[in-house]
Amino acid sequence: MRQRYIVAYDIACRKRRYRIERLLCEYGDRLQYSIFEVIATPAQQRALQRKLKGMMCTKSDALNCYTLSEWAANNAVLKGQAAWSSEVEGSWCIG
């Protein structure tokens, strides 16, 4: 079953930030500059988490991933050009 995640990050190094952005683009959609929506199976989520951990500097970078429940996704208030991806169905933190 696929789950929706919100990934937010603060990466100090521009080169690392670019690599992490490219990786997150493979798994989801950018909602704002440092916030992505990722829809993934548990196996995909674990693979993404493992890849991100290998790319980050835990002393200077921060990355949080929040699992968004179906209820929260269905009751979110989206304004402007904000929109959820049409795909889906705990949270994790690296740092």
C-alpha positions as CSV (number, residue, x, y, z in Angstrom):
1,M,0.0,0.0,0.0
2,R,1.3,3.4,-1.0
3,Q,1.5,6.1,1.7
4,R,1.8,9.9,1.4
5,Y,4.8,11.6,3.1
6,I,5.7,15.3,3.4
7,V,9.5,15.7,3.3
8,A,11.0,19.0,4.5
9,Y,14.7,19.7,4.6
10,D,17.4,22.3,5.4
11,I,20.7,21.3,3.7
12,A,23.7,23.5,4.4
13,C,25.8,22.6,1.3
14,R,24.5,23.7,-2.1
15,K,26.0,20.6,-3.8
16,R,24.4,18.2,-1.3
17,R,21.1,20.1,-1.5
18,Y,21.0,19.7,-5.2
19,R,21.7,16.0,-5.1
20,I,19.0,15.5,-2.5
21,E,16.5,17.6,-4.5
22,R,17.2,15.5,-7.6
23,L,16.6,12.3,-5.6
24,L,13.4,13.6,-4.1
25,C,12.2,14.6,-7.5
26,E,12.5,10.9,-8.5
27,Y,10.1,9.9,-5.7
28,G,7.7,12.8,-5.6
29,D,6.7,16.4,-6.3
30,R,8.0,19.6,-5.0
31,L,5.4,21.6,-3.0
32,Q,7.6,24.5,-2.0
33,Y,11.3,25.2,-2.2
34,S,12.4,22.7,0.5
35,I,9.2,20.7,0.8
36,F,8.3,17.6,-1.2
37,E,5.3,15.3,-1.3
38,V,6.4,11.7,-1.7
39,I,4.0,8.8,-2.4
40,A,5.7,5.5,-1.8
41,T,5.3,1.9,-0.8
42,P,7.0,0.8,2.5
43,A,9.9,-0.7,0.4
44,Q,10.3,2.5,-1.6
45,Q,10.2,4.6,1.6
46,R,13.0,2.5,3.2
47,A,15.1,2.8,0.0
48,L,14.6,6.6,0.0
49,Q,15.5,6.9,3.6
50,R,18.6,4.8,3.2
51,K,19.7,6.9,0.2
52,L,19.1,10.2,2.0
53,K,21.0,9.1,5.0
54,G,24.0,8.3,2.9
55,M,23.9,11.8,1.3
56,M,23.4,13.9,4.4
57,C,25.8,15.4,6.8
58,T,24.1,14.8,10.2
59,K,26.1,17.6,11.8
60,S,24.8,20.4,9.6
61,D,21.8,19.1,7.7
62,A,18.2,18.4,8.8
63,L,15.5,16.4,7.0
64,N,12.1,15.5,8.4
65,C,9.6,13.2,6.8
66,Y,6.0,13.2,8.1
67,T,3.5,10.4,7.3
68,L,0.3,12.0,6.2
69,S,-2.8,10.0,7.1
70,E,-5.6,9.6,4.6
71,W,-7.8,11.7,6.8
72,A,-5.3,14.6,7.0
73,A,-4.8,14.5,3.2
74,N,-8.5,14.5,2.6
75,N,-9.1,17.4,5.0
76,A,-6.1,19.6,4.1
77,V,-6.8,23.2,3.1
78,L,-4.9,23.9,-0.2
79,K,-4.9,27.5,-1.5
80,G,-3.4,29.0,-4.6
81,Q,-1.7,26.6,-6.9
82,A,-1.3,24.0,-4.2
83,A,-2.5,20.5,-5.0
84,W,-1.9,17.0,-3.9
85,S,-0.8,14.4,-6.2
86,S,-3.6,12.2,-7.4
87,E,-1.9,9.0,-6.3
88,V,-2.0,7.3,-2.8
89,E,-3.0,5.8,-0.1
90,G,4.5,7.0,11.5
91,S,6.9,9.5,10.3
92,W,10.7,9.3,10.1
93,C,13.6,11.7,10.6
94,I,17.2,11.6,9.5
95,G,19.6,13.6,11.6
